[in-house]
Amino acid sequence: MIVLKIIGWVLLGILALIVLALCIKVKITAEYSDDNTNAQLQWLFLKIPLYPKKKKAKKPEEEPEEKSEEEEEEAPAEEKPKGKKESMLHMLYRTHGVDGLLELTRKLCSYLGTFLGGLFKSLVVEELYVDVRCAKQDAAETALYYGEVCSALFPMLGALAAKCKVKKYDINVYPDFLAKFSNAQFFAVFRLYPIYVVGITLALLGRLIFKLLLGMLFKIFLHNKDKSAGKQNINKKEKEDDSNEGSDSGRNPVNNDRESASAG
């Protein structure tokens, strides 16, 4: 009993540490310009570059050794590939059919929509700075291009501000009739708590697994029920055929005696 209590307290301590670690915020920094583009993730003192990723040093490839004729003869024959296992998609199609797959796809899209909505609600934008210079070869083209950029950029930023909590932001979009090329700069700092992401992900996976298992069990139950009903019908028919054959065999001797008596 003492050993079980110690193991239980150790597991509870590990679980508490995991929950505490998930409650620590993750900071994502993204920067874009013509000269520099990078993104990194920071959790406590750990900094993980997201873009550009560090390239691993490639190891020198070793040249394959040439085998002699005797070694080639002694080499065992290659094993034949085993039969392929049934894929998850084929199993879903077999149990649910086309209509069931379409219904599952529709539910998956709705679940993903709720997942992204919950993710955006848990996202906090600490800093957001956008600087866009609109320039074309002609002044009229520059004015039109400036209107197109404003009509595309500001509604998108308004939707982001409505979904997320934005603390500091500065959006600067302006036309430059003297320049010949456009220019854009972007800097943002996002904050996210992993425990929200884990909770939303587990809820999504739980709903999907429940729907899939429920559908499969329902189909299997109906299939087994149809099989048992078919077997019962076959047994009834066999019993009826046996009873009919027995009644015919019982009547035949009487009929034969009557025919013989009438002939005498």
N, C-alpha and C positions, 0 to 999 in steps of 0.2 A: 504493500500500500504506500509506503514512504517513497519507493522508487517511482510509482505512478504519479504521486503528487509532485515530485521533483520534475518529472518529464512534463507534466501539465503546466507548471509554472514557467518552465523554460520555453515551451511553445507559446504561452501567453506573452512572455517577454519579447520573443521574436516577432510575434504579430503586432505588438505595440510599437516596436521599432520600425516595422514596415509601414504602419499607418502614420507614424510621426515623419518618416522620410517622405511619404507621399504628400504630406501637408506642407512641405517646404516648396516655395514657389520656384518655377522654372522661368528664366528670362531668355527671350529670343531677340537678338539684335540683327536687323537687316539694313544694309546700306547699298544704294545703287547710284552710280554716276558713270560718265564716259570713261573715267580713268580707273575707277575702283568699284568692284562689286563683290560683296562678301556677306555671309550670314553665319552666325554662331549661336550655340545654345549654351547657357550657363546655369549650372545647378550647384549651389554652395561654392566651392572653390574649383569645381571642374568646369572646363571650357571645351566644348566639342565643336569643331568647325563643321558647319553644314555645307557651305559652298565658299570657295572651291575646296574640294576634299584633297587631302594629302595623298600624293601618289606613292604607292609602295614600290620599293626598289625591286626590280625584276631579277630573279636568280638566273645565272647563266645556264642555258639548257645543255644537258649532257647528251653527247652523241650516243645513239644506240649501238651497243656492241654487236658485231656480226657473229652470227651463230654458224657453227660448222654443220656439215651435212649430217653427221652422226647425231648431233644434238637436236636437229630439226626432226629426224626420224623418231628419236626417243621422246620428243615432246608429246604430251597427251593431247588428244583431239579436243577441240573447243566444245564446251557444253552447250547444248541446244537451249535456246531461251525458253523459260517456262511459260505456261499459259498466263495471259494477262489477267490481272484482277479486275473486277467490275468497278468502274469509276463511280464517283459520287453522283455525277450528273445522270449517268445511265440508271442508277438505282432510284434516283428521284423521279426520273421519267417513267420507269417501270411501275413505281408505286402510286404516283400521282397523275400521270398522263400529261397531255399538252395543256389542258385547261388548268390542272393543278399547278403546273410550272408557271403559267402566266399569272395565276393568283399569287403564288409565292413571290414572283418578281415584283408584282405591284405592292405587296406588303413590305418587301425588302426596301423598295424605293421610299415608301412612307416612313419606315423605321429609320432609314438613313437621313431623311429630312429632319425628323425629330432629333436624331443624334447630332447633326450639324447645328441645329438650333440650340440645343443644350450646350454644345461646345462653344458657340459664339457667345452665349450668355455668360459662360465662365471665363471668357477671354477679356483681359484688360489691356488697353492700349495706353501705355504710359507716355510715350512721345510719338508724334507723327508730324513729319515735315516733308512737304512736297513743293518742289520748285520746277515749273515748266515754262520754257521760253518757246513761243510759237513763231516760226519764221518760214517764209516761202520766197520764191523768186520775185513774185509780184505782190503789191500791197493789197490788192483785192483778194488774191489767193490767201494771203496771210490772215486777213480778217475772217474769211470763211473758215479757214483751218482753226483759228482761235475759237470761233463759235462751236465747231464740232468737238474740239477738245473739252470745252466747258460743259457742253451738253452730255458728254459721256463720263467725265470725271466727277463732277459734283453730285449727280444722283447716286453714283457708286459710293462715294464717301459719306453721303447722307444715310444710305442704307447701313453702312458699316457703323456709323455713330449711333443709329437706332438699335442695332443688334448688340453692340459691345459698349463698354464703358471707356470713353476716351477722355483722358485727363488733359494733356497738352497737345495742341495741334496748330499748325500754321500752313495754309495752302496758298500758294502764290502762282497764279497763271496769268501770263501777260503776253501781248503781241510785241514783236520786235520787227519794225518795218525796215530797219537798216541791215540786220543780219541776213545771212543766206541759208543758215541751217538751224534746225530746231535743237533744243537741248532740254534734258530732264534730269532731275536729281531727286533722290528719295532716301529718307532715313526714318526708321521706325523701331520702337522698342515695345515688345509684347510681354505680358506677364500671364502665366497660367499655372494653376495648381493641379498637379498630377492626380490628386485624389478624385477630382471632379471627372477627369477623363476616364479613369479606371471605373468609376461608378457608372457613368453613361455607357461605357463599352460593355460592362458586365450585364447591365440591364438589356442592352440590344441583343447580345448573344443569348441571354436567357429566354427572351421572347422568341427569337428565331428557332432555337433548339426545341422549345416547347411546341411551337407550331409544327415543326418537321416531325418530331416524335409522335405527336398526337395524330397527324395525318397518316403516318406510316402504320401506327397501331390500329387506326380505324380501318384502313384498307386491308390489313392482314386479318383483322377480325371478320370483316365482311367476306373475304375470300375463304376463310376457314368455314364460315357459316354456310356459304353457298356449296362448298364441298360436302359438308355433312348432310345438307338437305338433298343434294344429288345422290349420295349414297343411300339415304333412306328411301328415296323414290325408286332406286334400282332394286333394293331389297324387297319393297312392296310388290313391284312387278314380278320379281322372281317367285315370291310366295303365291301370287295370284295365278301365275302360269303353272306352278306345281299343283295347286288345288284344282285347276281346270283339267290338267292331265289325269289326276286321280279320279275325278268324277267321270271322265270319258271312259277310263279303263274299267270302272265299276259298272257302267251301263252296257258295255259291249257284250258280256256273257248273256245277259237277259235277252238282248236283241237276237243273239244267235240262237237261243233256245226257242224263241217264238218263231223264228223263220223255219227252224227244223220241224216244229210241230205243225205248222201250216203246210209244209211240204208233205208230211205223212198223211 
